[in-house]
Amino acid sequence: MWRLWSLLLWCCSTLVSAEDKLPIILGMSAPFSGPAAQLGLSYRHGAELVFQKQNQLGGIAGRPLQLVALDDGYEPLRTVANTRQLLFSHQVMALFGYIGTPTSSAVLPMLRHEQVPYLAPFSGADLLRQSEDHFIYNFRASYAEEAKAQIAYLVDKQKLRKVALLIQADEFGATLEQSFLTELSYRGIKPLVISRFQRNSGDLSLAVKQLVQYQPELVLTVGTYQVLAQAIKLANLKKFRPMYSVVSFTGVSELALMLSSQDKVVASMVMPDPLSSPLALAKAYRKAAGDKVPLTDIAFEGFAAATLLVQALQQCSEDISRSCLLKTLPAQKLYDFELNYDQKRHQASTQVFLVRLKNQQLQPLSVND
């Protein structure tokens, strides 16, 4: 009898111990292939720098962090399939670092039904900033805030008033189109033309032809780095060289590498330039990244978001649960990077940084430039 009781005690303790060591599984759906691949690859790389370091330190209460990252090619239907797999097969604790507005829009009904934490999506869309969606945690500034900063600089300071829009024809484009039109209407400006193209498109000829026809001095763009680089090159062939603006989702560091020295491009970013920023956060990212891969704004954002997530999990070490995580995240600090959590919009940062893309570098801009 004593032996049986000892065996039962040993089995129970072994089961509890094994459960304590189970990984904390996070799920990510992002483009790791196709024309937007660097967005997903860069964000994941920045986040993994944090997760791998924490695992080397023993994980969270002895439990390793595991990021299950599935490729969706920046196509919403694949994002839906990936999310079902992450929720019901992998049984993730939270979804982290999803890339894109149309992809997020596609899974939002499922997320609302399951109430699974949706953390630090790489999107500034208002649809992810609804007061009732308490399961969402946005790290970054919104697209509306990026549009406001761009127009204040390019229209108010640079006096560029002949404006056109080059827009990706989906939820991403629609969100920023509305933000741009709102800011322009405050100034009594109506775009000369709104030219559209399909997501992941390889044919920009018609869209560029429309721009050339109207000859704007400023083209506000919404798209990813490869597509916009192609549009700029097509316009150059037609001797059309306006000022362009791009938003953070474009992949600013990637686009800078694809431009010629004559191209005029201004970008809004939600993180400062990781190469030149004096912030302690930037220094931590540079140290973690080392010199093996190029430093990018998107990887920097992934690093920052993962840092916040790990800090919150550490505070939840005695109750590693979805509810504790969602309760703890809004109170986190991020080195010397300013955060001011908005409970209604579930958003931590409102910071926007303007840069000029020149000679494959990001040159910080001020309102006086």
N, C-alpha and C positions, 0 to 999 in steps of 0.2 A: 504494500500500500504506500509506504514511504517513497519507494522508488518511482511509483506511478505519479505521485504528487510532485516529486522533484522534476520528473520528465515534463509534466504539464507546465510547471513554473518556467522551465528552461525554454519550452516551445513558445510560451507567451512572451517572454522577455526577448526572444530572438525575433519574433514577429514585430514587436514594438520597435526594436532597434532597427530592423530592416525598413520599416515604414518611415522612421525618422530620417533615414539616409536617401529616401526616394528623391529624385531630382524635382526641382521646381521648374515646370515646363511652361515656356512662353511660346506663343505662336506668331509667325510673321508671314504675310503674303505680300510679295513685291516682285517687280521685274528684275530677273537675273539673266534674262536673255532678251533679244530684240533691241529696237532703237532707243529704249529708255533704260537699258540694263544697268548703266552706271549709277542711276539713282538708287536702285535697290542694293547693288553691291557696295556702294559707298556708305550708305546708312547702316547696313549690317556690319560692315567692317568697323565703323566707329563704335557701335554698340558692343561688339564682341571684345574690343579692347578692355572694356569695363567688366564684362561678364567673366572673361578668362582670368583677369587679375583677381576678381573676387573668389573664383573657384580655387585659385592657387592659395588663397588665404583661408580656405576651408568652407567656402560657400556661405550659405545663410543657415546658421544653427546646424552646421554639418551637412546641409543638403546642397548639392551642386545646382547651379543654374544651367538650364538647357534651352537653347533657342532653336526651335524647329522652324526653318525658313523654307517656304515653298514658292516656286516660280509661277507668276501669273502673266508675265509678259506685258503688264499694264493693260490687261483685257478683263473687264468686269465679270464676264461669265466664268472665267478661270478663277477669279478671286472668290466667287461664291462657292465653287467646288472646293477650293483650298480651305476655305473657312469651315465648311462642313467637316472636312477631314480633321482639321485642327481641333474643333470642338468635340466631335463625337468619337473620333478614333484615338487621337492623341490626348484628349481630355485636358487641354491646356488650362492653366490657372488664369492666364490673361492673354490678350492679343496685343502685340506691340509693334510699332514702327511700320504700319501699313503705308504703302506708297500710293497717293493719288486721291483725287476727288471722285471721279466716276467709279473707281473701284470701291471706295468707302461707301458711296451712295448705294451701290448694288448690294452690299451686305448689311446695311443699316437696319432693314426690317428684321433680319435674323438676330442682330445684336440686341435690338430692343426686346425681342421675345425672350432671349436667353439671359439678358442683363449681364453679359460677360464684360469685364473691364476692357476698354478699348483705349490703349495708352499711347500717347505721343504719335498720332498719325502724321505722316508727312503731307500735310494739306492745311491750307488756311481758310477753307470754305466755311461759310456760315452754317451750312447744314450740319456740321459737327459741333456747333456752338449754341445748341438749343437748350433752354433752361431745364427742360424736363429730362434730359439725357444725362443722368447723374453717373452713369457708368463710363462716360468719356472723360479722359484727361488730356487736354491739349497743352503741349509745352510751348509751341511757337506762336508768334504774332499772326494775325489774320491777314487774308488777302486784302480786305478793306483797308487795313492799316498800311500795307505795302502800296496800294494804289494811291492813297492819300499822300504818302511821302514822295512817290514818283512825280505826281502832278504838281505838288508844291515846289519841287526842284526844277523840273523840266519846263513847266508852263509859267509858274510865277517868277522864278529866278532867271531861267534861261530864255524866257519870252518866246517859246515855240508854240505857236497857236494854230498852225495848219496841221491838224492831227488826223491820223488814221489808225485803225485797229486791225491787227492780224491775229485771229482768234481760233484756237482749237475748238471744233464744233461738238462740245459735250458739256457736262456739268462743270468741269474745270473752267472752260472758256466762258460759260454763261455767268458763273460767279464773278469772275474778274471783269467781264464786260460790263456787268451792272455796276460794279464798284467804280470803274473808270468813267462810265457815263454819268454817274452821280457827281463825281468830283468835277468833271468837265462842265456839267450843267450849272454848278455853282458859279462858274466863271463865264457863263454865257457862250460856251463853245459846243458846237455840234461836230462830230467827226465827218470828215470829207467822205469816207467810205469805211465800211466794216467788212473786211475780207476774211473768209473762213476756210479751214481745211480739216480733213478728217484726222482723228487720233492715229498715231503711228503711220501716218501717210508718207508715201515716197514720192508723191507728185504735188509740187507746190507751184506749178507753172501758172495755173489760172489765178491763184491767190496773188501771186507776185504781179501778174499782168494787171490786175485791178489796182494795185498800189501804184504802179508806174503810171497808169492812166491819170490818176488824181494828183500825183506829185506832192504828197505831204512832206513837211519838214521833220515831222516826228511820227514814228510808228510804234504804238504801244502793242507789245506782243504777249501772247499767252500760248506756250507750247514747251516742248522739251528740246534739249540742246542740239541733237542731231537734225531735227526738223527745222529749227530756226536757223541753224548754220547753213543749211541748204537754201533756205529762203533768201538769206543775205547774199549768198554767192550768186544766186540767180539774178537778184536785183543788181548786183555789181556788173554782171555781164551786159545789162541793159543801161549801164552808166547812171544808175539810180542809187545814190548814197545818202539817205536821210540819217537822222539820229534814231536809234532803236532803244527801246527799254525792254528789259526782261525781269521776271519775278524770281523769287528764290527757288520755286519748284523746277525751273528750267534746268538747273544744274549749272550754276554760274561758273564754277571752276572748270568744268568740262567744256563749256562753250568758249571760254577765254582761250583755250588751246587750239580752237578751230577757226579763229578769226584772223584776218589779215591786218596789217598795220594801219590800213586806211579806214577800217570799219569803225564806226562810232556807236558804241553800245554802253548804256548805263543800266545797272542792275540794282534791284532792292534785295537785300538778304535779311534773314532773321537771326543770323549769327555774324559776328565780326569776321574779318579776314583771319583765318587761323594762322597764317604765316607771320603777320605783322602785329596782331593784337597783343597789348601788354597785359591783358587780364590774366589772373592766376588760373582761371579755367582754361584759357588758351595754352598756357604754359604746361598745364597738366596733360592736355591733349597731345601737344607736341612731344612731350616726354614719353607718353604711352605709345604713340605711333612710331617713334624713332625715325629712321631714314630709309626704311624699306619700301614704303609706298608714298606717292604724293599726298600732301595734306589737302583736303577739300572742305568746302563749306558744309556739304551734306554729311560727310563722315563726322565732322565736328558736331553737327546737330545730333547725330546718332549717339555720339559719345556723351553729350550733355544730357540727353533724355535718359540714357541707360544709367548714368550716374544718379539721377534723381530716383529712378526705379530701385536701384540697389540700396540707396539710403533708406527709402521707405520700407523695403523688405527687411532691412536690418532692425528697424524699429518695431517691426511686426514679428520678430523672431520667436516670440512666445505664442503667437497666434497668426501663423502664416495662412491667411485667408483672403479671399477677394474683398470682403467688407473692410478688413483692416487696411488693406492696400489702398483702397479708394478713399478711406478716411484720412490716411497718413500722407499721401502724396501732395495734397495742396499746401501742407505746412512746410515742405522741404525748402532748404536754401541751396544755392548752387555756386559755391566759391564766392567770387565777387561779381557774378553776373546777376543783374537786377531782376527780381521776380516780384510780381504783385498779383496774386491769384484772384481772378474774377469768378466768383461762385456762380453767377448766372450764365456766363459763357464757358465755364469750365476751362479757363485759359490762364496759364501761368505768366507768360511774357508778352509784352507789347512792343518790344524793341525791334526797330527796323534800321538797317545800315545801308547806305547808298555807296556804290563803288562804280568806277569807270573801268571797263575792260580794255586794257591797253598792253600791247607787247606780251601777251599771254600771262598778264598779271592782273591783280585786283587792286586798283588804286582808290583808297578811301576818299569820299567826297564830303564836303561840308556845304551848308546852305550858301556860303559866301563864294564858292568856286564858280 
